[in-house]
Amino acid sequence: MTQTEKFLDLPLEDVIGDRFGRYSKYIIQERALPDARDGLKPVQRRILYAMYHEGNTFEKPFRKAAKTVGNVIGNYHPHGDSSVYEAMVRMSQDWKVRNALVQMHGNNGSVDGDPPAAMRYTEARLSALSAELLRDIEKSTVEYIPNFDDSQEEPVVLPAMYPNLLVNGSTGISAGYATDIPPHQLGEVIDAALMMIDKPEAGVEELMTVLKGPDFPTGGTIQGLEGIRSAYETGKGKVMLRANAEIEELRGGRKQIVITEIPYDVVKSNLVKKMDEIRFDKKIDGIAEVRDDTDRTGLRIVIELKKEADPENVLTFLYKSTDLQIAYHFNMVAIYNQTPQLMGLKPLLSAYIDHQREVVTNRSRHELDKAVKRQHIVEGLIKAISILDEVIAAIRESNDKADAKRNLEEKYSFTSEQAEAIVNLQLYRLTNTDIVTLEKEADALRKEITRLEGILKSDKKLMDVIKKELTRIRKLYNDERLTKIEEHIQELKVDMEGMIPSEDVIITATQEGYVKRTSIRSYSASKEEKPGMKETDELLYFREMNTTDTLLLFTKRGQYIYMPVHQLSEIRWKDNGQHIGNLVQLEAGDELIKALPIRTFDTTNELLFITRQGLVKKTPLNVYKAQRYSKALTAVKLKDGDQVTAVLELEQETDLFLASSYGYGLRFPIEDIPVVGKQAAGVKGINLKDGDEVINALPVTNDTMLVLVTQRGAVKKMSAGDFEQAKRATRGLVMIRELKSNPHRIIGLYETNGGEQEIVLRTDKGVTHTENLKRFRKNDRYSSGSFVIDEKKQGIVKYVWTPVEYKLLSSKP
């Protein structure tokens, strides 16, 4: 074979697909998912077997954890020591597993998420219950396979004298599969297994009369019996798991909430921190202090309340806003017949019972074989003692042990095994009483052989043995249920009005999308300095609002953000705000265009949306009140390439003025726009030429003064009264003189009140120019206005805006 013939030319996707397929099969079968029979992942099984094999059991002293980890890595599990140690520690954590399989001395972590001490400091041994997983493993009960280097053998599965998968549960993620099996109460699981043995046709409903549902080591309360039933039938289901809390009376009429049990797998320190952040950020009014009083006597989190606070309402809010209540999703996937399977309660119990059937059968065969061999030896010894003198004479006449065995076999018809036992017999056994002992042993062996043969021949007797073993374990290890179960999921309704502290604050929003809430004190201390923001940013919105108000933030892509003011973090006036992208999920490239303060949604006011492609949409304000607002919501449905250019809140019907880039202005009654729903796209507002687009829209009357700005730096003031009321969806009238060469293009339209009002222009060369609108005189529709920028020297105007005044006025919504 030549050098080139050693290599195959294969497509990359075939090679990667094959390799990933092998890797996926490995991590599914050999790493992340538990076996349905003993409920263990390979690393857990290897740890328990290694500890058992080395005699590190519950009745013996503790040994260094590092010794076990090294043993596991060296003999069975050639992976990182940290992964082995973490698996070992988890099996000892009584807030993670319902019944610990490993006992540890030293720091094995905490419910606060603290890491365990290094394995060189901790000591471990098997627990008494884990001995039941390994019981009779030496009696050929399970199959063995060679370890990774073929130096010794390891078990494929443990005998598991109780249904460990349901008792301790399991969680894991592999390729394409994940599993979440909750822990259960040992006695209930065994009762369900016994019911399945006696009544294989029993349904989930009947099994649930003894197996009520999951039983988490951290206690708590499960809500949703239907979710448990669904999980037991299909392998998938959802329940709500909440903390147990009590309301205690204090002196002076005050009350406090005391939490004594938290949901499973919730890190206590993070939970306490989150609740304290709610107090600090003043998300609700009524919490005076949050503290963790947990000590060696048990878990205790105290939430002290203010005198006027409603404890039930505060507790409901905390259930809704923190991990005091979580959703637990069943996903009962386990390896059975070497494949991952989604299994309900009956298949899991059946898999365990089938495994026990095989274990007891193998054990009975092993014990029967041992008893038959011993019976044969005992029969030989009885025969030898009955002719003891002849046997002794035959041995004395022999030359050596082999000759003695041969003489016994030839002269007295002993078998090879019997002859071996006779020549190895110690002299003290040759007493008169020894024949009695042997006859008793022979009788006991006959009974044992009969019993074992009966087990192997009768399925009923076999199942009786399994039931007896399960009953013994329940008697030894049963304990009280920790988790309460309630049939229905309680709907969490919070009276937010009574929980939000009423406080006047300053709200600002910038063009780049930074929003913040500032206290009046912080604002006043700034001596009216510019608010904190990026140098390139400009203020879009400034208003004094109340924490009971709501801010609606609208984006150019037709989305809106529902933001209760009390949920905005309090930030100093001199500091930058939070970007809206950090507050809610927002599409990439979307921008903030409008902020509207809302005191109440119980109003007849309407919102008007105008898009660049000339569509207008009118919708009642109250439909924009949201219950869930963790992401941006749809305000208006847009066509491809379209954007929202203006959002208006209408308190009364007036006329609407639309201005287009090509210099057309259209005025028509707002009542001509039909009222539509939140998800609608709207109707045509103006008939645009190809390439034209709407720049802005304003509600107007005959007295409204308008200012427009062109890309050439022209500023023009005109009256809306110069535009007659027309029909919707027409082209409108010319607003500025039409030029054949270098025509004007409108880039900004604003309303002016005739007072001290400024406008800022920025060119493509970076030149910024500010003008006071008071100095401009009114022009007719056909004039070009006044040039304030020399486009040849200073560039073409790209951006125009009116600076937002940030002096405090009485302008609450």
Residue, then its C-alpha position, 0 to 999 in steps of 0.5 A: m500500500t502506498q502512502t497516498e492509499k492510506f487516506l480517504d478523500l471524504p466530504l467534510e460534512d460527512v466526516i463531521g456528521d459521522r464524528f458528531g453522531r458518535y460523540s452524541k451517542y456517547i454523551i447520551q448513553e454514557r454521560a448526561l442521562p440516567d439509567a432507568r433501572d438504577g437511576l444513576k449516570p455513569v459517573q455516579r455509578r462509578i463513584l459509588y462502585a469505587m467506594y464500595h469496592e474499596g470498602n469505603t462504606f457507611e459502617k466504616p470511618f470516613r476517607k479523604a474525598a481526594k482518594t476516592v476521586g483519584n481511584v475513580i479517575g484511575n480505574y473507571h472514569p478517565h475524565g477531569d477530577s473536578s467533574v468527578y468531585e462535583a458529582m460526588v458532592r452533589m450526591s451528598q447535598d441534602w438540598k439537592v437530593r432527597n436521600a443522600l447517597v454519599q455522606m461528607h465531612g467538611n464543607n460540601g457547599s450550601v443552599d446559598g450557592d457556595p462552592p464546596a471545599a477542595m477535595r483534599y480537605t473533605e472526607a466521604r463515605l457511602s450512606a446506608l441507603s446507597a448500600e442498598l443500591l449495591r447490595d448483592i452486587e458480588k452475587s452475579t446480579v448484574e453484568y460486568i464489562p471491562n473498564f476503559d483500559d481493560s485492567q479490571e471490570e465494572p458493573v453496567v448497572l447497580p442491583a438497586m434494591y429500591p427505585n432510585l431514579l424516582v426517589n432522587g430524581s435526575t437532571g442533565i443535558s446532552a445532545g438533543y436530549a435533556t432530562d428533569i426528573p423530580p425527587h419523590q418520597l421513598g415510601e410513596v415510590i415503594d408503595a407505587a412499585l408494590m401496587m404495580i407488582d400486585k396490579p400491573e394493569a393499574g393506571v396513573e390515577e390509581l398509582m397517584t393514590v399512593l404516589k402523590g407527586p414529587d417531594f423536593p428536599t427543600g420542601g415548598t408547595i407544589q400547585g397543579l395536580e393536573g401537571i403532575r398527572s400529565a407528567y406521570e402519563t406522558g413524561k412531560g408536565k408543568v407545575m408551580l413550585r412556591a416557597n412556604a411563608e407565614i405572616e407574623e404579627l410584630r409589636g406596634g401593629r407591624k407585620q413581617i413575612v417569614i419564609t421557611e422553605i424555598p423552591y427546589d434548586v433556587v439559590k437562597s442568596n440570589l433570592v434574598k438579593k433580588m427581594d432586597e433590590i425590589r425594596f431598594d429600587k422602590k418597585i413596591d411600597g411597604i417593604a422595610e427590610v429584607r434579611d436572612d436569619t437562616d442558622r443551624t436550626g433551619l432556613r428563615i428569611v424575614i421580610e419586615l413590612k411598613k405599618e401600612a403595608d398589606p402583607e398578602n399583597v406584598l407576598t403575592f407580588l414577591y411570588k410573581s416577581t422573584d423565585l419565591q415561585i417558579a415553574y417546574h417542568f417535568n421532562m422524564v427522559a432516561i436510558y432504557n434498552q440502551t436508548p433515551q426514552l421519554m417515560g411516564l410513571k408506569p414505564l419507569l416503574s415497569a423498567y425498575i421491576d423488570h430490572q429487579r426480576e433480572v437481579v433476583t433471578n441472577r442472585s437466586r441462580h448464583e446462590l443455588d449454584k453455591a448451595v448445590k456445590r456446598q451440598h455435594i461437599v457436605e454429603g462427602l464429609i458426612k460419608a467420610i466421617s461415617i467411615l473415618d478410620e478407613v479414610i484416615a488409613a487411606i490418607r496415611e498410606s498415600n505419598d502426598k496430597a494428590d495421591a491421597k485424593r486419588n486413593l479416596e476417589e478410587k477406593y470410596s467413590f468420592t468425587s474430586e471436589q469431595a476428596e479435596a474437601i476431605v484432605n483439607l479437613q482440619l483435625y479438630r473437625l473430627t469430633n463426635t458432634d461434627i456429624v450432627t453439625l454437618e447433618k444440620e447443614a445438609d438439611a438447611l441446604r436442602k431447604e435452601i435449594t428447594r426455596l431457590e428452585g421455587i423462586l426460579k420456577s415460580d414467577k409469583k415467588l420471585m415477585d414475593v421476594i422483590k416485594k419483601e425486599l422493597t418492604r424491608i427498605r421502606k421500613l428501614y428508610n421511610d421518612e415524612r413527606l416534605t413538599k405539600i401538594e395543592e390541586h390548583i395553581q393560584e392565579l397571582k393578582v397584585d393590586m399595584e396601585g396600592m403597592i407603588p409608592s407615589e413620588d414625583v420624579i424626573i424622567t428623561a429619554t435620549q435620541e440614542g435610547y437611554v432612559k432614566r428616572t431621577s429624584i427631584r433632589s438629585y435634579s435640584a442639586s445639579k443646578e440645572e446642568k445638562p443631564g448625564m448622557k453621551e457627548t454625541d447624544e441629544l435629549l429627546y424627552f424631559r418631564e416631571m412624572n409620578t411613579t404611579d404613571t406609565l411611560l410609553l416608548f415608541t420605536k421607528r419599527g412600529q414597536y412600543i415599550y410599556m414601562p411603568v415609571h416605578q420600575l425604572s431604576e433610580i439614577r442620578w441626574k449626572d449619570n447616563g441612563q439605562h439603554i432600552g435594549n437592557l430593559v426589554q428585548l428589542e430588535a437590532g437596529d431599532e431606535l426610539i422616536k417618541a416618549l409619551p407620558i400616561r397618567t391613566f389608560d381609562t380615557t377616550n384619547e387616541l394614538l395616531f401613527i404616521t409612517r414614512q410611506g404615507l400610512v396613517k393609523k388611529t387606535p384607542l390609547n387604552v388598547y396599549k395597556a399591557q399586562r406582560y412587557s418583558k419585550a417590545l410589543t407591536a404598536v403598528k404593523l408595517k410594510d417591508g421597508d417602512q418606518v414610523t415617523a411620528v406618534l401623536e396622542l389626540e385629546q380632541e379631533t383637529d386637522l392633521f398636517l402631513a409634510s413630505s420630503y418633496g415639499y408637499g403638505l396635506r391638511f385633512p380632518i383627523e376624523d377621516i381616519p378610521v379607528v382600527g385595532k393595535q395589530a392593524a396597518g392603517v390606511k393611506g394618508i397622503n398620495l406620494k410620488d415615487g421616491d417621496e416620503v413623509i417627514n413629519a405630521l402635526p395636529v393643526t388649526n388655522d392659527t398653527m405656525l409651522v417651520l420647515v427645514t430643507q437639506r440646503g439649509a433653508v428655514k421657512k415659517m408659514s401658517a397652517g391656515d394657508f393650506e385648505q382642508a383637503k381629502r385624505a389620500t390626496r397629494g396636497l399643496v406645494m410648501i416651498r418653491e419648486l426648483k428644477s436644479n438642486p431642488h429643496r428636500i424637506i428634512g424637518l417640520y415643526e410647530t412654533n409658538g412664536g416664543e424663544q424656541e431654538i432649532v439645531l441643524r447638523t450637516d454632513k461635514g459635522v457643522t452644527h448650527t443653532e437658530n432662534l425661530k423667533r427671528f424668522r418672519k412668516n412666508d407664503r407657500y411659494s417662497s424658499g425661506s431664509f438660508v442659514i447654512d452655506e451648503k458649499k462651505q458647511g455641507i448639506v443638512k442631514y439632521v434637524w431637531t429642536p432641543v428639549e428644554y430641561k428646566l422644571l416646569s409644571s407639566k405633569p401628564 
